[in-house]
Amino acid sequence: MSSPPRDSSDWEYRVCSCETPAADFGVFASIVALWNARRTPGRLPAWRDFRFEDFVGWYGWICVCDVVYEPIFDTRYRLWGTRVAEILGYDMTGRSPRRNSAAPFEYEGGYSQAEFDFLETLARQPAIGVTSGSIHWQGRDHVSYEEITLPLSDAGDAVDRLLFVISPNK
């Protein structure tokens, strides 16, 4: 496991091999086991390999984004869980966190360049990512959660989507 550069927040970023045992992911062990069950040797699962029923107990806590590599690395959310929207106070469905596509980049929704560097690492390796930390807002309670990010591929090799599952810290 390695950690990409951190931003100025208290977020922790971990990059894990796709071969890391599901049991090593604690609260996310069942999600990683499901993801592993949808993989075939040497191939990543596609988003289409999953059914709604696969995520019982995680409804509302799932996000899926499409990955764009050119002209710059970017993401666009096709699914933003309702529970995620409730705790964060915004919905990214159909949107990218980038406000502009030229440097200096500006972001919304708590994203930073460190977050984008992390997601790009997961997409290009591919790898499993785990993040945790708190978001602090002025005039609002902080939100603390963990998130696992799993690479997906329609063709089985090049990552074209990322699956996020969020677990709020109680």
Backbone as numpy.savetxt, mean C-alpha at the origin, in Angstrom:
# Nx Ny Nz CAx CAy CAz Cx Cy Cz
15.17 -7.61 5.32 14.33 -6.44 5.32 15.21 -5.20 5.32
14.83 -4.23 4.53 15.57 -2.98 4.49 14.61 -1.82 4.62
15.13 -0.68 4.98 14.29 0.51 5.13 14.76 1.58 4.17
13.86 2.12 3.36 14.22 3.24 2.49 14.35 4.50 3.33
14.80 5.58 2.73 14.95 6.83 3.49 13.64 7.21 4.17
13.75 7.69 5.38 12.57 8.11 6.13 12.29 9.58 5.85
11.02 9.93 5.98 10.68 11.34 5.90 10.73 11.90 7.32
10.21 13.10 7.52 10.34 13.74 8.82 9.29 13.27 9.82
8.39 12.38 9.42 7.36 11.90 10.33 7.89 10.73 11.16
7.00 10.17 11.96 7.40 9.01 12.75 7.03 7.70 12.06
6.84 7.72 10.76 6.50 6.52 10.01 7.70 5.61 9.88
7.43 4.32 9.98 8.44 3.30 9.75 8.10 2.58 8.46
9.10 2.31 7.65 8.93 1.62 6.37 9.79 0.36 6.38
9.19 -0.79 6.06 9.95 -2.04 5.94 9.68 -2.66 4.58
10.75 -3.09 3.93 10.66 -3.79 2.65 11.03 -5.24 2.93
10.13 -6.16 2.57 10.31 -7.58 2.85 10.26 -8.38 1.56
11.02 -9.44 1.51 11.00 -10.34 0.36 9.60 -10.92 0.18
9.24 -11.19 -1.06 7.95 -11.84 -1.34 7.92 -13.26 -0.78
9.07 -13.80 -0.42 9.16 -15.15 0.13 9.10 -15.18 1.65
8.95 -14.01 2.30 8.85 -13.95 3.75 7.60 -14.73 4.19
7.74 -15.63 5.18 6.58 -16.41 5.64 5.44 -15.52 6.14
4.22 -15.91 5.82 3.04 -15.14 6.21 2.99 -14.90 7.72
3.41 -15.88 8.51 3.37 -15.76 9.97 4.21 -14.60 10.48
5.20 -14.16 9.71 6.06 -13.05 10.13 5.35 -11.69 10.09
4.13 -11.64 9.54 3.44 -10.38 9.35 2.35 -10.11 10.39
2.34 -10.85 11.49 1.42 -10.57 12.60 -0.03 -10.46 12.18
-0.64 -9.32 12.45 -2.06 -9.11 12.16 -2.38 -9.31 10.67
-1.39 -9.20 9.81 -1.60 -9.36 8.37 -1.29 -10.77 7.86
-1.02 -11.71 8.75 -0.66 -13.07 8.33 -1.71 -13.68 7.41
-2.99 -13.49 7.72 -4.05 -14.08 6.88 -4.09 -13.46 5.49
-3.82 -12.17 5.40 -3.82 -11.48 4.09 -2.63 -11.96 3.26
-1.46 -12.08 3.87 -0.28 -12.56 3.14 -0.47 -14.02 2.74
-1.08 -14.83 3.60 -1.37 -16.22 3.24 -2.33 -16.28 2.05
-3.34 -15.43 2.03 -4.26 -15.35 0.90 -3.52 -14.94 -0.37
-2.69 -13.91 -0.28 -1.90 -13.44 -1.43 -1.00 -14.57 -1.94
-0.34 -15.27 -1.02 0.51 -16.41 -1.40 -0.30 -17.51 -2.08
-1.52 -17.76 -1.61 -2.36 -18.80 -2.20 -2.76 -18.46 -3.64
-2.76 -17.18 -3.97 -3.13 -16.75 -5.33 -1.92 -16.67 -6.26
-0.72 -16.80 -5.71 0.50 -16.79 -6.53 0.72 -18.17 -7.13
1.41 -18.19 -8.24 1.92 -19.44 -8.80 3.43 -19.28 -8.85
4.19 -20.38 -8.95 5.65 -20.25 -8.91 6.18 -19.21 -9.92
6.92 -18.25 -9.38 7.53 -17.21 -10.21 6.59 -16.15 -10.73
5.32 -16.16 -10.28 4.34 -15.19 -10.78 3.58 -14.55 -9.63
3.38 -13.27 -9.74 2.57 -12.54 -8.76 1.10 -12.72 -9.08
0.23 -12.62 -8.08 -1.20 -12.68 -8.38 -1.69 -11.37 -9.01
-2.79 -11.46 -9.71 -3.45 -10.29 -10.29 -4.62 -9.89 -9.39
-5.08 -8.67 -9.48 -6.23 -8.22 -8.71 -7.45 -9.08 -9.04
-7.57 -9.51 -10.28 -8.71 -10.34 -10.71 -8.70 -11.73 -10.05
-7.59 -12.13 -9.45 -7.49 -13.44 -8.79 -8.19 -13.46 -7.43
-8.64 -12.30 -6.96 -9.28 -12.20 -5.66 -10.78 -11.98 -5.82
-11.54 -12.47 -4.83 -12.98 -12.26 -4.80 -13.32 -11.42 -3.56
-14.43 -10.77 -3.61 -14.90 -9.95 -2.49 -14.89 -10.76 -1.20
-15.36 -11.99 -1.27 -15.47 -12.85 -0.09 -14.11 -13.18 0.53
-13.04 -13.04 -0.24 -11.70 -13.32 0.28 -11.32 -12.39 1.43
-11.95 -11.24 1.49 -11.54 -10.21 2.43 -12.47 -10.03 3.62
-13.23 -11.08 3.96 -14.10 -11.03 5.13 -13.25 -10.62 6.34
-13.76 -9.68 7.10 -13.04 -9.15 8.25 -12.19 -7.94 7.92
-11.96 -7.70 6.63 -11.14 -6.57 6.20 -11.94 -5.58 5.35
-13.24 -5.81 5.21 -14.06 -4.91 4.39 -13.89 -3.47 4.87
-13.70 -2.59 3.94 -13.52 -1.16 4.24 -12.09 -0.76 4.52
-11.21 -1.74 4.76 -9.82 -1.46 5.10 -8.87 -1.72 3.94
-9.40 -1.90 2.75 -8.58 -2.25 1.58 -8.54 -1.10 0.58
-7.36 -0.89 0.01 -7.16 0.08 -1.06 -6.37 -0.62 -2.17
-6.64 -0.24 -3.40 -5.90 -0.77 -4.55 -5.57 0.40 -5.46
-4.30 0.48 -5.87 -3.93 1.54 -6.81 -3.30 0.93 -8.05
-3.48 1.62 -9.16 -2.78 1.30 -10.40 -1.43 1.99 -10.35
-0.41 1.31 -10.85 0.94 1.85 -10.87 1.26 2.38 -12.26
1.82 3.58 -12.32 2.25 4.21 -13.56 3.75 4.43 -13.45
4.50 4.01 -14.45 5.96 4.16 -14.40 6.49 5.34 -15.21
5.81 5.71 -16.26 6.29 6.77 -17.15 5.25 7.87 -17.27
5.61 9.11 -17.36 6.97 9.63 -17.42 7.65 9.65 -16.05
6.86 9.57 -14.96 7.41 9.46 -13.61 6.60 8.40 -12.88
7.17 7.84 -11.82 6.43 6.87 -11.02 5.25 7.58 -10.36
4.07 6.96 -10.46 2.87 7.53 -9.87 1.90 6.40 -9.52
0.89 6.73 -8.76 -0.17 5.79 -8.41 -1.51 6.50 -8.60
-2.52 5.69 -8.93 -3.89 6.20 -9.03 -4.79 5.17 -8.39
-5.55 5.60 -7.38 -6.36 4.68 -6.60 -7.65 4.30 -7.32
-7.84 3.01 -7.54 -9.07 2.50 -8.12 -10.06 2.12 -7.02
-9.54 1.86 -5.82 -10.38 1.50 -4.68 -9.77 2.13 -3.43
-10.62 2.82 -2.66 -10.20 3.42 -1.40 -11.24 3.01 -0.38
-10.88 2.15 0.55 -11.83 1.58 1.51 -12.61 2.62 2.29
-13.87 2.28 2.57 -14.73 3.21 3.29 -14.24 3.47 4.71
-13.71 2.46 5.38 -13.19 2.65 6.74 -11.92 3.50 6.70
-11.12 3.32 5.66 -9.92 4.15 5.48 -10.33 5.61 5.31
-11.35 5.84 4.47 -11.85 7.20 4.25 -12.37 7.80 5.56
-13.04 7.00 6.37 -13.57 7.49 7.65 -12.46 7.94 8.59
-11.43 7.12 8.76 -10.41 7.50 9.74 -9.46 8.58 9.23
-9.25 8.63 7.92 -8.34 9.64 7.38 -9.06 10.93 6.99
-10.36 10.83 6.73 -11.13 12.02 6.42 -11.05 12.46 4.97
-10.63 11.58 4.07 -10.61 11.88 2.64 -10.69 10.59 1.84
-11.04 10.72 0.57 -11.20 9.58 -0.33 -10.33 9.82 -1.56
-9.45 8.88 -1.85 -8.55 9.02 -3.00 -9.02 8.24 -4.23
-10.22 7.66 -4.20 -10.70 6.88 -5.34 -10.61 7.70 -6.63
-9.96 7.11 -7.64 -9.82 7.76 -8.94 -8.77 8.86 -8.98
-7.99 8.99 -7.93 -7.03 10.10 -7.85 -5.63 9.61 -7.53
-4.67 10.45 -7.85 -3.28 10.26 -7.46 -2.99 11.19 -6.30
-2.11 10.78 -5.38 -1.71 11.70 -4.31 -0.85 12.87 -4.80
-0.31 12.77 -6.01 0.51 13.87 -6.54 -0.39 15.01 -6.99
-0.05 16.20 -6.55 -0.81 17.38 -7.01 -0.28 17.87 -8.35
0.99 17.58 -8.62 1.57 17.97 -9.91 2.56 16.89 -10.35
2.92 16.89 -11.62 3.77 15.83 -12.16 5.17 16.34 -12.51
5.54 17.48 -11.97 6.89 18.01 -12.20 7.48 18.47 -10.87
8.78 18.29 -10.75 9.46 18.71 -9.52 9.41 20.23 -9.38
9.31 20.78 -8.20 9.21 20.06 -6.94 7.79 19.50 -6.77
7.71 18.22 -6.41 6.42 17.56 -6.29 5.68 18.04 -5.05
4.38 18.08 -5.18 3.50 18.39 -4.05 2.53 17.23 -3.91
2.18 16.92 -2.66 1.34 15.76 -2.40 0.16 16.14 -1.52
-0.86 15.28 -1.53 -1.98 15.45 -0.63 -2.21 14.16 0.13
-3.06 14.19 1.11 -3.42 12.98 1.84 -2.32 12.40 2.69
-1.40 13.22 3.17 -0.35 12.71 4.03 0.80 12.04 3.31
0.76 12.02 1.99 1.85 11.42 1.22 3.05 12.34 1.19
4.22 11.74 0.96 5.46 12.49 0.88 6.34 11.83 -0.18
7.47 12.44 -0.48 8.39 11.81 -1.43 8.91 10.49 -0.88
9.12 10.42 0.44 9.57 9.17 1.06 8.56 8.05 0.80
7.28 8.37 0.90 6.23 7.37 0.64 6.28 6.91 -0.82
6.43 7.85 -1.73 6.50 7.48 -3.15 7.76 6.66 -3.45
8.88 7.01 -2.83 10.11 6.22 -3.01 9.89 4.79 -2.52
9.22 4.66 -1.38 8.91 3.35 -0.81 8.04 2.53 -1.77
6.96 3.13 -2.26 6.06 2.41 -3.19 6.77 2.03 -4.48
7.63 2.91 -4.97 8.38 2.59 -6.18 9.33 1.41 -5.94
9.95 1.35 -4.78 10.81 0.22 -4.43 10.00 -1.08 -4.45
8.81 -1.07 -3.85 7.98 -2.27 -3.82 7.56 -2.71 -5.22
7.28 -1.74 -6.07 6.83 -2.06 -7.43 7.97 -2.56 -8.31
9.13 -1.97 -8.18 10.23 -2.33 -9.07 10.96 -3.61 -8.65
10.94 -3.98 -7.35 11.70 -5.16 -6.91 11.09 -6.49 -7.35
9.90 -6.89 -7.28 8.84 -6.48 -6.36 9.08 -7.01 -4.95
8.36 -6.41 -3.99 8.52 -6.77 -2.58 7.24 -6.45 -1.82
7.17 -6.97 -0.61 6.06 -6.69 0.31 6.50 -5.54 1.20
5.61 -4.59 1.42 5.94 -3.47 2.28 5.06 -3.42 3.51
5.65 -3.00 4.61 4.90 -2.79 5.85 5.24 -1.40 6.36
4.21 -0.63 6.65 4.41 0.70 7.20 3.60 0.82 8.49
4.06 1.69 9.36 3.28 1.97 10.57 3.68 3.34 11.09
2.73 3.94 11.77 3.00 5.25 12.34 1.73 6.00 12.64
1.87 7.29 12.84 0.74 8.14 13.19 0.70 9.34 12.26
-0.52 9.79 12.01 -0.73 11.04 11.27 -1.28 12.04 12.28
-0.67 13.20 12.31 -1.08 14.24 13.26 -1.66 15.42 12.48
-2.85 15.84 12.86 -3.51 16.97 12.23 -3.70 18.06 13.26
-3.69 19.29 12.79 -3.98 20.40 13.68 -5.49 20.44 13.93
-5.88 20.47 15.20 -7.29 20.56 15.54 -8.04 19.24 15.42
-7.32 18.15 15.29 -7.97 16.85 15.13 -7.13 15.79 15.82
-7.76 14.73 16.33 -7.01 13.65 16.96 -6.08 12.99 15.95
-4.96 12.46 16.47 -4.05 11.75 15.58 -4.61 10.37 15.25
-4.16 9.80 14.15 -4.57 8.48 13.71 -3.32 7.63 13.62
-3.37 6.45 14.21 -2.24 5.54 14.20 -2.69 4.23 13.56
-1.90 3.72 12.61 -2.26 2.46 11.98 -1.05 1.78 11.36
-1.25 0.51 11.02 -0.28 -0.28 10.27 -0.87 -0.57 8.92
0.00 -0.79 7.95 -0.47 -1.06 6.59 0.48 -2.06 5.93
-0.08 -3.01 5.21 0.74 -3.91 4.41 0.44 -3.61 2.95
1.47 -3.65 2.12 1.33 -3.38 0.69 1.86 -4.60 -0.06
1.01 -5.14 -0.93 1.35 -6.34 -1.69 1.33 -6.06 -3.18
2.36 -6.49 -3.91 2.41 -6.24 -5.35 1.47 -7.18 -6.12
0.85 -6.64 -7.16 -0.04 -7.41 -8.03 0.40 -7.21 -9.47
0.10 -8.20 -10.32 0.50 -8.11 -11.72 -0.47 -8.86 -12.62
-1.05 -8.18 -13.58 -1.93 -8.85 -14.55 -1.17 -9.89 -15.36
0.09 -9.59 -15.70 0.90 -10.49 -16.52 1.70 -11.48 -15.67
1.74 -11.27 -14.36 2.44 -12.18 -13.47 3.83 -11.74 -13.05
4.41 -10.76 -13.77 5.77 -10.36 -13.43 5.89 -8.87 -13.12
5.63 -8.00 -14.06 5.74 -6.55 -13.83 4.57 -6.07 -12.98
4.88 -5.38 -11.90 3.84 -4.89 -10.99 3.05 -3.77 -11.66
1.73 -3.95 -11.72 0.88 -2.91 -12.30 -0.17 -2.41 -11.31
-0.25 -3.06 -10.14 -1.14 -2.60 -9.07 -0.51 -2.90 -7.72
-0.95 -2.18 -6.72 -0.56 -2.45 -5.35 -1.81 -2.59 -4.51
-1.84 -3.62 -3.67 -2.95 -3.89 -2.76 -2.51 -3.47 -1.36
-3.28 -2.59 -0.74 -2.99 -2.11 0.61 -4.08 -2.62 1.55
-3.68 -3.09 2.72 -4.63 -3.47 3.76 -4.19 -2.74 5.02
-5.14 -2.05 5.64 -4.85 -1.19 6.79 -5.44 -1.81 8.05
-4.69 -1.73 9.14 -5.16 -2.16 10.45 -4.95 -1.01 11.42
-6.05 -0.42 11.91 -5.88 0.69 12.85 -5.33 0.19 14.18
-4.45 0.98 14.77 -3.93 0.64 16.09 -4.94 1.14 17.12
-5.32 0.28 17.99 -6.32 0.62 18.99 -5.70 1.34 20.17
